[in-house]
């Protein structure tokens, strides 16, 4: 096909030369000879005429230069009739178009003009000429060019505006960009659109209207994210959303608990200055590292551990007291004895992987936030030795996953809800040194995994429910300094794993139940000062005799029952308690008849003897040194 086309072009070129100069114009499938003067070679005319006759219905009508339209056959006839004429100006001749071409290819999108003096077979460079307006509109590239031009005109002002805005942000904001701890590379600074989107995103997690105040810890945390934190940026992935939200929540916690006053790792050195942090310093880990001495109970030695300051440019999982899982989600928050002030922010509920929260021995105050009940994965909540007040919110009992709940040494008040029985996974329950009152609910007997129950130093009243005997896993129960009355539960002997039982300074009365002597693993039994005859409710304390079955309690090391009303003789089997090192029963009516060699250890013997002698010697000393004092 290419060779045939070149042959036709050669012919056209020869024809134009013979005509004394002219133009050979090639259309897509048609070669047209435009004569400008002279005569056309008869040989060429015959060939063109013969080709034109073979075209038939496949010939293409072409408009001549003077505006007329003729078909191929008529053009051939006119060329034969005008052989003897001197000029063929404006005439066009058609050549054969292949019959197997598609009809669509007959369209003429472009024309190529050839120089009249070009020689056949040479590489004459063609010039592209413009086709008619109707053919131009059919070209796809023209459509694409028009659409592109339209988009460029519409979008160019916005692009220039965005570039100008970014330039201004870079000139006015000197914050260092984010620096991942792994690569130490800096990320681009936020622009104003990112700032607005971050603020709107984080404000979605506010819990109250007061948190929108500019001075609130929540707003301060947002400002820190935007203006000081070099790690946070507007998230483009799900992991980025988690990181941004997690850093903001920890920042809220830091501002709420006054991190600048913490004992350890509260505020990085850079944050104490009003000037922006030096990006060069941010790449030096030792500048943001802090050292904390931790006492290792296994080795009984102090170990110095290295952590990183809160609100530093390091990853939040490396901050002191923060432990993350393999996915980078916070699972432990442990800041004991660190001088934390303020309250617990409710935003902690958004830490959906948090399992352990240890904030004991601090100065936290306020009420226990009800939102904390939404920390469903939480298994340990230790708020021991703070200044919390108010009642235990009912929502707290929804944390059925809790295994350790420590609320001791606070100022909580109110009663213990019957819903305590729903927390069936509890292993440790510390409620001591508060102002709880009312009775201990019988539903506490449903806590079948409970091992440590500290309810001392409160104002619990009423009798101890017998259901407490169902706590077969209970190892320690400290319930001294309360106002409970009545006797011990009859089935208390079912607590076969019990090792420590402290019931001192209450109002218990009556004899020890027979099942009490089934506590063969009991090591300490303290029940002193249950007798109170001067204030209500009056009580005479424990009374009755000490059974000979006490000899079964081989592991007993301390038996303190002074200021009660025990009577009778100390049984001989008492001498089988070879581990006993402390026995106190003075101011009772127990008479020790026999002290055998194996009855008491030598230490206990002299201790008891000392107490007995002091009761006799003190009055004598007072009468000798103060003879004018009446001593009965």
Phi, psi and omega in degrees: 000321180293319180296318179298319181294318179295324178297317179295321179295324177298317179299316180299321180295319178296318182298319182292326178293319181292332179278005176080028179107131180180197183230136171254117184247125180254120171271185184299310182237011184222132175257125184243129178259117178257114182270137178250355180164161180083195182244150178270141179300132180300327181296318180291320181296323180293319179295318180292324180292319180296319177294323180294325180289331180279352181288317178065229181287346182275001179292151184248132178284134182231139178280132177279172186294335182272007174098357180272161181235127180227154176269176185293324183292315179297322179296321178296316180297318181294327181290326178288324182287339185251032180295323186271357180286154183279340185221139175241038185294130177085359182270154181230142178243141181258143173246174188287135172256140183297136185284341181273000179287152177289149182297329181292333180286350179287346178295150185247090181284327183216163172231149180241121183264131181251146177291140184290334182265011179287138181272149179297142175083354178272160181270067177289135183279123181282157174244132182277125178251163184273134179277184179292161182296327180293322180286328179297322181293342180272354184279127180297325182295331178293319177300313182297320179295323179292318180295317179298319179296321179295315179296322180294320180293320182285317187271344183300316178300321180292321179296316179297322179296317180295317178298320179293322180293316179297324179295320178294320180297321180292329181282330186262344183246117182257014181295145173287148179282172188296148183227092175301144183292341183277312186258343180062024180268154182260137179262160181298153179287148179293144170263180186294326178295318178295322179299315180295320181291321178295316180297317179295321180295314183286326179294342176297335183264007175294147184257331181227164180290331181294340182288348178279356177295139182301334181268000181289152177302329181293315179290324177296324178292323177296317179297322177296318179300318188279317192255341185238324183287125180267000180264320185288143173206169183295127187287141175244353178228169178296322178293325177294323177297317181296317181295314180299312181295321182293317178294323179294318180297315179294326176294320176300316178298319181296314180291327180291325183260016175056066186298337181291345179254008179295154177289324186225131167058036182280308184228132179292157181301327183292329185286347179284345180261147179282341180282155180297147180294148180284124181300332180291325179289334183292338181276357180256109186297326184294341179289334181249006181273148175227153184243131182233130177273124181241135180273120180270114183290332182290322180256353181057042179223159178269131181240133179267119179251150180255127177232192179230149183297150172290149180060025172271178182274007176277165179298141185296338179287348177261359178292153182300129177084358182254128178233132182246160176274188184292342179268003181081015179263139181293124179241342178222135175229105188232109180225059180284150175050051184234016175062042175284130178244162176097210185239175175268118180290141180291345181296348177298341181294341180279354172276084190290349179255004182292124182243334183228127178230105181246109179231030184287158177060053177227196181240033179289147184221188182086187179270162177286120184296136180292336182293341182295342179292345180273002175276072188297327178284356186296130179242342178223125176230106183241110179239028182300141173060062172228203181233037178290152180221181180085186182266166174284120181295144180300331181295337181297329181288354174283346179281073183288349178276350183299135175249331179227123178233113183238108179239016184291162178056050174227201181233034178292153180220185180091189183255165176270120186292152175292346178288356177302334180291346179280344181271066190289349180266002182297132174247338180219128180227109180248113179235013189287161178054055173226201180236034177293143178226189182080185183269159174279120184295146179293339179296349178296339179291351179276353182276077189291342179262003185292128180246330182230120181232108179245106180237018185283166177059052174227202179230039177295141181236179177079188182266162177280125181294142180295339180296344179294342178289350178280352182280075186292341180268000185294129180249325181223130175226113178248115186224034180279167179057057171227185183241028180290147180237181178085191184259170175290152179303140182297329183262024182298339178294348178288346178280068189290344179263004184291130180247327182230128177223108180245117182230032185282158173054046170242206179233033181290155181211176178085170181283163174291131182296151181303326181290348180302325184281001173276355180281073187288343178263003182293131180251325182228126173232107180245120181216039182283161172054053170262354178269125179216110182252009187246343179218152180282152351287132182291148179206143176267356180082184177296145180219189182086193183255164175266122186290154176292344179289356177298342177295343178283345184270071189294335185268005182292125179247339183217125180225099187241111184226027181294163182058047171230202183225042177292150183225172174088194183259150175285125187292155178300325182297346177299333180289349178279353182276079187286344179270354184291126179240348181217118178224118183230123178214022182291164187061023167243175181258029177279130180251121178274107184278312187233134172241094179280173182297324181265005185292306182226149174293160184299325180296313181295322182299312180291329179293315178295319179297321179297317180296321180291320180291324181297327178293337178265327187280324184301314177298324180293323178295320181293321181287334180280316183274335179232076187294340182270003181268132178280120181238125177264000000 
